[in-house]
């Protein structure tokens, strides 16, 4: 019978630059995963930091090549979309690469302040402030502007937002962006995005609110569509429409010199993934330049705000198969020591597929299986791949062998969507998180960022053990001690 290695080898071009097998065990970016499993146990999330730098350098090279090819006169600026992963170790790695940041909410600004204190960003770093903004968010943005963060750019998302800055900003100059409300993909539930300002209102917003104010300048137009950057008639149609609006506004507004084309660069979620990154960026740059030349306006500086592309391929989740359950003649379940619903919520909510591979036992024969999570929800399973309606893993004797599996390129959004550190379905704890990096000599090193979530953390959130929502740790400890004293008194009385 053929082995699991034979199956992968005949189905894909394997090994790849990222995945290979040594001594019957999987290597991920040359990281020996079984060594990490033996050291830390499972379930665990893993972040391989060098992958972040690799992707940033790649994107910069793509735009450099395209701008050189077409003699493009504008500059390119790489911004990281912080909502993809807010973790400090991610931002530290990102900011090693002389890049800038995009924010989505008020609390993002507090992260900016922490990074500034640590000399990770400067007052000259571009801070692109997106999102529909509640008062606290506009307040924090105004404070940055007043303190001299000259490249903090509030991107206006609605017609009234600018009023918050009229009343609170004392800085000499405020550079604004305007997000344009694009039309949605034809098969979407709505015609036009709820985000941004519709095309017909943009000119009037500039004339009535920005142009008359001496300290206000319109510097940027922002463009983003939900499908991301892909070679489709819909994408090129929306990009062209956006660029014609840029040219129209540029003739009215000489300060306008930049566009932000958002994020949406895809990542690999299957070994059969194909995407010509350079050709796509070439075509974007060429299209922008062609439309500007046609309209006799200077080409804009180009900003991007890549999130998933920056961190997605750096992440992995490793589980142990803790049981095999044959529920009928055909359906065999490999039960894992974690949950897809709570730890990889996109796999459940969006049907997102990841690269899924066995971590060990590659020389064993294989069989069709379903992967089952620990929660009681019937949807807590994973049983297909991007390229196949079936899922295969090695056959193993659970009395004498352990079986581990990995899901890869999971580094974006899963912790924030899953409510990392909070309350999970069925009180399934957040898994431990291991960081993999390289030292100055290029040797691999690992560290534990966070252990598996414990019951005390959950009980405190839920108000048990003397804790109530809103209590500080000191107040919760004091309350717990009082209850213990009360319990002792009751025992003595009885």
N, C-alpha and C positions, 0 to 999 in steps of 0.2 A: 504493500500500500504506500502511496506517495506521502511524503512528509509535508508538514506545514510550510517549511522553507520552499519545497517544490511548488506548492500552490502559489505562494507570493511571487516566486521567481517566474513562473509561467504566465501569471496574470499581469504583471507590471514589469517595467524596466527596473530591476532591483539587483544589487543595492543602489542607493542614490547617494548624493553628496551629503545628505542629512541623516539617512538611516542605513545601517549595515548590521550584520550579525557576526559576533565572535564567540566561539565556544558555546554555541547553542543559545546565546542570549543577545538581546537587542541593544544596539548602541544608538543614541540620539544625539546628533552633533558630536560624536565621539565620547559621549558621556555614558559610562557603563551603568545602566539603569539598575541592574540587580545589586550592584554595590550600594547604591543609594537605598534600595529597598531593605537590604540587610542592615544598614546602619540606622534607618529611621522608621522602618515599618510602613504599613499602609492603613488606610488610604492616605495619599499625599498628593498635593499639588506641587508642581515643579516649575520654576522660571529659570530659563537659561539666558542670562543677561547679554552675552555677546551677540545674540541674534538681533537684539534691538538696534545696536550700533550698526550691524551689517545691513539692516533694512534702511536705516537713515542714510547711510553712505550710498546705497544703491539708488534711492530716489534722487538724491542730489546729482548723482552721475547721469541719471536718465535725463534730467532737465538740462544739465550742462551740455550733454551731447546734442540734444535737440536744439538748444539755443545757438550752439556753434554751427550746426548744420544749416540753419536758416538765417544765420547772421541776425539773430533776434537781439534788439537793443535794450530790452528790459532786464531786470534782475529776478532771481528766484529766491523765495524765502520758505523754508520748511518750518511749519508749526506742528507741534504735537497736540492732539486732541485729548485733553486730560481725562475726559469721562470714560475713555476706553479702559484705563487703569490708573487710579489715583495713588497707588502705593508709592511710598518714598523711594524705595529701591528702584522702581521704574523711572521716576522723574530724575533721580540722580544719574542713572545710566543715559537717559535721553539727553540731559543737559551737558553731558561730556562732549557732545557733538556740535556745539555752537548752533543750537536751534532755538526756536521760539515757541510760544504756548498759546493755546486756544482754550477759553473757559466757557462754562455752561450755566453756572449758578453762583449765588453769593458765597457759598463756602469755598468755591474754587479760589476766590480772591484771598481767603485766609491762607490757603496753601501757597499762593504767590508770595505772601508776606513771609511765611516760614522759609521759603527758598531764598528770598532776598536777604534775610538775616544770616543765612548760611553761605552767602556769596555765590549762590548757584545761578541767580539771575541778577540783572542790573536794572537801573531805571531806563536804560536804553533798549531792553528786551521788548520785542513786540508781544503784547498781550491782547489777543483778539477776543473780545467779549461778546459771545453769541448768546442766543436764547431769549425767551420772553422773560422780561425782567420785573420782578417784584421790587418794592421800595428798598429792601435791604441790599439787593444786588446793585441797584443804581447808586445807592449811598456809598457802598464800598468802591465802586468804579470811580465815583467822583472824588473820593479820598485819595485814591492812587493818582489821579490826574493832578489834584491840588498839591500832592507831595513831590511832583516832578517826574512821574512815570510818563515821559513824553510820547512813548510809542504804545501807550494803552489806547486801543481803538474800540469804543463802544459801537457795535453793529446794531443799528436800529431795526427792531423787529415789528414795531407798530407805530402808528402815526403820533401817539401821545408820549412815547418814551422820551423824546427829546426835551420835553418840558421838565423832566427831573433834573437834567443837567443845566438848564437855563437858571434854575433856582439855587443850585448847590455848587457849581464849579467856579472856582476863583482863578484857575490857571489862565495864562495868557492865550493859550490856543488849545482847542479840542479838535482832534481829527476823528471824524465819524466814518463809519461804514454804513451801507444800507443793504440789508438782505432782501433780495428779490424773491417774491413768491412764484415759484415755478409751477408749471402744470404737472400733474402727476402722470404716471404711466397709464396708458389707455385701460388696462384691466384693473386699476386701483379703484377703491371704494369712492374716491372723491376726484373732482376735476382738477382742483388747485390745492397746493400745499397750504396748511393752516399757518405755516411759519413764513415770516417775511411780509413785505409790503407789495401789494399788487402793482403790476407794471404801470397802470394808468394813474397811480397816485405818486409815483416816485418824483417826477419833475416838479409837481406842486409842492411836495414836501421840501425839496431843495430850495425852490423859490421863496416859499413863505417862512421857513423856519431856519434854514442854514445860511443862505446867501445874505440876508439882512443883518445877521449877527457877526460883528467884526472878529470875534474870537472863535467862531465855528468854521470848520472847513470840512468839505466832503472829500475824503481821500480814497475811499475803497467801495467797490460794489462786490457783493457776496453772492455766490451761486452754489447751490447744492441740490442734487436730486437723490431720492431714496435708493434707486437702483445702483448707484455708484458709477464708477468710471468704466464703462464697457462699450464695445463697438456695436452700437445699435442705432437705428434711425432716430429713435426717441432721444437718445443722449445728444447726438449731433444737432438735432433740431433745437433742443432746449439751449445748448451752448451757443449756437448761432444767434438765436433770439436774444439771449443775454448780452452777447457781444455787440449787437446792433444797438441795444439800449445803452451800453457803455459808450459807444461812439456818439450817440445822440447827446448824452449828458456831458461828455468830455468837451463838446463844442460850447456848452453853456457854462461849464465849471472848469476853469484851468487848473484848479488844485487837484482834481481827480486824476490819479496816476497809477492806481493799483486795482487788481481784481483778486478775489479769493475764490478759487474753484472748488473749495471744500475738500472732503476726503473721498472715501469710497474705492480706493485702490484695493483690488481683491487679493486674498491670500489663498494658499494651497489648502484645500480641504479633501483632496483625493490624490492618489498617485497618477490619476488620469487627467489632472488639471493641466490646461494649456492656456497661456495668456502671454502675448507678446508685449511686454511692458514698454520696451523702447519704441516699438511701432506706434503704440497708443499715445505715448507722450509726444512723439514726433508729430502726430496728426493734430493733437490739441494745440501745440505751439504753432504749427503751420496755419491752422484754422484761425486762431486769434490774430496772427499777423496779417493774414490775407484780408480779413474783414476790416481791420484797422487801416490797412493801406488803401482799400477800396473807398473808405470814408475819409481819407486824408487826416487821420488823427495819429498821434504817437502811440506805439504799443505800450500796454501797461506792464508794470511789475506784476509778477505772478506769485501769489501765496497759495500754499496748500495746507490742509490741516488733517494729516493722516493719523488715524488712531489704531484701528484694527491692523492696518498694514505695519504700523510701528511695533506693536507688542503681540499681535495674534500668534505668530509662529514661534514665539519664545516660550509658550506655555504647554504644559502637559499635565494629565491627571493619571495616576497609577492606582489600580485596584487589585485586590486579591480575590480570586474566586473562592468563596467559602463553602459552597455546596453545589451539587448537581442534582437537579430535580426533573425527572421524567414524568410530565403531567398527563401525557397520553402516548399513543404509539409513535407520534411524530415530533412532539414539541419538547425539546430538551432545554432546560434553563440552567445557565451558569449564574448563580447568585453572587453578587459582588458585595464587598464590605463598605459600600457607600450608596449614594443616591444620585441618579441623573437629574431628577426634578430639582433638588436643592443645590447640587454642586455643578451641574452643567445645564442651567435652565433653558438655554437656547435649543438644546437637543429635544426638549419637551415642548416648549412654547412655540418654536418656529420650525421644528423638524430639521434643525441644523445638523449636518453630518460633519464628522471629523475624521482624520486619519486614525484608524483603530488597528492596533497590532498586538500580537502576543509579545510579552516581554521575555519569556523563557520557553523552554520545551520546543524549540523550532525543529528538532529532528523527530518529534512525535508525529504520528498520523493525525489527520484533522477530521472534524465533523461540523455539520451545521448546528448552530446553537442560537439561543436568544439570551441576551444579558438582562438580568433582573435586578432592580435596585431595592433598597431596604424599606422604603416607605410602604404604607398600605395602599397607596394609590395605584389603580390598574394601569395608569399611563407611565409608571416609573420603569421604563424598559428601553432597550436600544437593540434593534434587531435587523437593521439594514445598513448598507453603506452607500456612498454617493454613486458608486459604479455598479452596485448590485442589490437586488432585492433580498439577498441572503447574506448571512454573516457566518464565518467559519473561524474556528479556533482549535488549538491542539486537543487531542484526546489525552486525558491524564487519569491516573489512579489517585483519587483524593486521599487514600489511606497511606500512600507512600510518596506522593509528589505534591508540590505546591504549584499553583498556576496563577500567574500575574498577567494583567492586560494593561495597555496604555492607550489613552486617547490624546491625540497630539494636535497642536496649533489651537489651543484653547485659551490663549493668554489675554483675550480682549473681552471685557464686559461681564464675564461670568460671575465674578465676585460681587460686583455692584448690583447686578440683576438678582442674584441669589440672596442678597442681604447679608453679606459677609459679617460674621461676628454677632449676628442677631438671632432671631427665632426662626427656625426652619421647620418645614412640614414634618410632623411626627417627632419633632425635637431631635432630628438627625444632626449631629454636631458638624461644624465646619472642619474639614480635614486639616492636618498639619501642612505647612507650606515651607518648602525647601528652596533656597536660592543657590544656583550654580553659577560660578563666575570663574575667571582666570586671574592668576597673580601676574606680577610683572614679567615673570619668565615664561608665561603661557601655560603654567600647570593648572589643572582643574582644582577648584576648591568649593566646598559646600558649607552652608550654614543654615540653621533652622531659623526662619523668620518668625514663625508662630507655631506653637504646639496645637494639637487637636483641641477644639473648643471643649471646655469642661462644663459640668452641670451647674456649678456655682454661678458662672456667667449668665446662663440662661435663666436660672432661678432669680437672680437679681433683676434682670429685665422684666420678668413676669411678676415681680413683687413678693416673691417668697423669701423665706429665711430672714425676715425682718426688713427686707428692702422694699421700697415703693418707688414707682416711676418718678424720676426727678431727683432722687436722693443722691448725694455725693457718696463716695466710697466710705468716708469717715462716718457719715450719718447712718449708712447701712450697717456698718460694723457696730456702732453704738446701739442701734436698734436690735441687732441680733443678740448682743450681750444682754440687753434688758430682757429679751424674751427667754434667754437661757436662765437668767436669775428668777424670772417668774415661774418657769417650769420647775426649778429646784425647790422653790417655796411650796408649790402645789404638792410635790412629792413628799416634802417634810410634813405637810398638813395631813396627808393621807396615811 
